[in-house]
Every structure is written in C-alpha cells, then in structure tokens.
C-alpha cells in the first residue's frame, strides 16, 4: 500500500517551502538511488536487486499462507455454526415430541435468536468503514 504526502508553506514575503514524501510497503527500487549506488559500488546493485526479489517472493508466500488460514477459519466457523444450530434445533424437536414443550421452546428459541443475532451482526461488521 502506498502513501503519498505533500506539504507546502508560504510566508507573506513570497518564500515557500515544499515537502514531498512517498512511502510504500512493497519492495519498489528507486531508480535514482540505484544509479547513485552503481556509481559508488556497482557490485551492490545486483545484490540489492536479488534481495528485493527474495523479499517479494517471501511476501507472496506469506500472503498466500495468510489467505489460506483465513479461508480455513471461515469455513470452520460456518461448519461449527451449522452443527451447533442443527444440534440445538434437533434437541428442541426431540424435547417437544417427548412432552417437554417449555424446555423445547427455550432451547429452540435460544437457538433461533442466536442464529439471527450472528447473521445480523455479521452483516453489520462486513460493511466497510467510512
């Protein structure tokens, strides 16, 4: 992700100062600095380029790994939620068929309220922040 900042200041005499800053977290090699390095130590330019390639590859591997773990976590959450809700509704049905209507209502109602709460809060948290 890149961040670009630019600040300008003027005084009443007409003098001005300008500051520009560009910051990025990706391994982008500034050409001007590489040219200066080449003048100073030509052998280091290849080393810097190789290290940048290694860092970029490590970032890609890490990103894939993180994305995989996030997917596994979400799927596990869906499976666990489905199992819990099915068990709750199954228990409520079993109790209702065996004459325990009050307990069945509490368990079934609690299961439904829990599902609706998770679905509503999940949709709210999925909205992007403004």
C-alpha positions in Angstrom: 0.0 0.0 0.0 1.4 3.4 -1.0 1.1 6.6 0.9 1.9 10.0 -0.6 2.2 13.1 1.4 2.8 16.6 0.2 3.0 19.8 2.3 3.5 23.4 1.1 4.0 26.5 3.1 4.2 30.1 2.0 5.1 33.2 4.1 4.0 36.8 3.4 7.4 37.6 1.8 6.7 35.2 -1.0 9.1 32.5 0.1 7.8 28.9 0.1 8.8 25.5 1.3 7.6 22.2 -0.1 8.0 18.7 1.3 7.0 15.6 -0.6 7.2 12.1 0.8 6.3 8.8 -0.8 6.1 5.7 1.3 5.3 2.2 0.2 5.4 -1.2 1.8 6.1 -3.0 -1.4 9.7 -3.6 -2.5 10.0 -0.9 -5.1 13.5 0.1 -6.1 14.0 3.8 -6.6 16.0 4.2 -9.8 17.8 7.4 -8.8 19.2 5.7 -5.7 20.2 2.6 -7.6 22.1 4.9 -10.1 23.9 6.5 -7.2 24.7 3.1 -5.7 26.0 2.0 -9.1 28.4 4.9 -9.2 29.6 4.2 -5.7 29.6 0.3 -5.7 28.4 -1.4 -8.9 28.5 -4.8 -7.4 25.9 -3.9 -4.7 23.2 -3.1 -7.3 22.8 -6.8 -8.2 22.8 -7.7 -4.6 20.1 -5.2 -3.8 18.0 -6.4 -6.7 18.4 -10.0 -5.6 17.5 -9.2 -2.0 14.4 -7.3 -3.3 13.3 -10.3 -5.4 13.7 -12.6 -2.3 11.7 -10.2 -0.2 8.9 -10.0 -2.8 8.8 -13.8 -3.0 8.6 -14.1 0.8 5.8 -11.6 0.8 3.9 -13.6 -1.8 4.3 -16.8 0.1 3.2 -15.2 3.4 0.2 -13.6 1.7 -0.9 -17.0 0.3 -0.5 -18.6 3.6 -2.5 -15.9 5.5 -5.3 -16.1 2.9 -5.4 -19.9 3.2 -5.6 -19.7 7.0 -8.4 -17.1 6.8 -10.3 -19.3 4.4 -9.9 -22.3 6.8 -11.0 -20.2 9.8 -14.2 -19.0 8.0 -15.1 -22.4 6.7 -14.6 -23.9 10.2 -16.8 -21.2 11.7 -19.5 -22.0 9.2 -19.4 -25.7 9.8 -19.3 -25.2 13.6 -22.2 -22.8 13.5 -24.2 -25.2 11.3 -23.6 -28.1 13.7 -24.4 -26.1 16.8 -27.7 -24.8 15.3 -28.7 -28.2 14.0 -28.0 -29.8 17.4 -30.0 -27.1 19.1 -33.0 -27.4 16.8 -32.7 -31.2 16.9 -32.7 -31.2 20.7 -35.7 -28.8 20.7 -37.6 -31.1 18.3 -36.8 -34.2 20.4 -37.9 -32.5 23.6 -41.1 -31.2 22.0 -42.0 -34.7 20.8 -41.4 -36.1 24.3 -43.8 -33.7 26.1 -41.3 -31.1 27.3 -42.7 -28.2 25.4 -41.4 -25.5 27.7 -37.8 -26.7 27.6 -38.1 -27.2 23.9 -39.4 -23.7 23.4 -36.5 -22.2 25.4 -33.8 -24.3 23.5 -35.4 -23.7 20.1 -36.0 -20.1 20.7 -32.5 -19.5 22.0 -31.0 -21.3 19.0 -33.0 -19.1 16.6 -32.2 -15.9 18.5 -28.5 -16.9 18.4 -28.6 -17.5 14.7 -30.4 -14.3 13.9 -28.0 -12.3 16.2 -24.9 -13.8 14.4 -26.4 -13.2 11.0 -27.3 -9.6 11.7 -24.1 -8.7 13.5 -22.1 -10.5 10.8 -23.7 -8.3 8.1 -23.0 -5.1 10.1 -19.4 -5.9 10.7 -18.9 -6.8 7.0 -19.8 -3.3 5.9 -16.7 -1.1 5.1 -15.8 1.7 7.5 -16.3 5.2 6.1 
